[in-house]
């Protein structure tokens, strides 16, 4: 059985619950106004940074900084949001000074939540997504317009500076790596060439073609030995002829001269034989020596080829470093500086107060209706006839036997009238 079925019932309910409804509405309105007044406005300012393409095309001069711009900007964002960097910015602008009891961790968390870094992907070329970012937006939300502008600009400048430092550092490390590689290979070639020189000196291979030269020398020695053998035969025959055709004294003298010639020829033959044996011994070991020399030369050729490759890469790394140092490669530029915001981004205080008041009114009426539902009493003849189907014969109104309460104004009026009457009688 419900108590509200007509407009008269509703008005009766409002009259009965008027004090409670007015109290709830008044309390709700006051609370809404206080909450709206206690709200702190927040302002947003954004700095827009463009990722500019290289001044010189990659086909002509390529930078040594690889990887997608999205990945590099993600690393920069992580460095921007480190504890040390965030605390440095907080101290620089005196953020959250009005909250002296706030811990550093809480201040860091507040600033991290107050700053947003968002990137817009560049248009795709074909169906592949290369992770290129075209525009980077840094938005800061602060309590004053000046702080919002300053913080957004500070994060923008730090982003550009970190990007520049990272690219130059990466290009510098690449160049230093190839410099070290080139120097190491050059030193290795020098050491290997010294080993080859020592090996050649040890095996008497100071000149190219030493094996052929030795063989030619052996052939020349053989010819010399053959000439000596001929001369020896001629001398021996001359001795025989002298013994047969000459007188003994003359033959003896000629024999002494011819013996001297034979001794000379024997000494020459022995010298040539010794030299021939040395050369033949060296020629016997020459194949192993030549194999070792060939191995050395292959190593040197391989190192020189590697050195040429490293030198070419070092040239590319040096060119990439110059591009980064002169800011001719990919770079970040500000296309829209952080502006001073004109209006807060938080909701209006008036709107919040009105919504709070409306909610208080709705709550008061709903509470009054629920209280009526908990006590479904028939308060009129119409309700009795509607609920029971019986029309009452007599309807007695509710009589309040308590003394009617006078208003404050009536009480004050009666007090002043009594004073005037008492004074006249006296």
Beta strands, then each sheet from edge to edge (+ up, - down):
strand 1: 43-52
strand 2: 115-121
strand 3: 133-142
strand 4: 331-336
sheet 1: 2+ 3- 1+ 4-
end
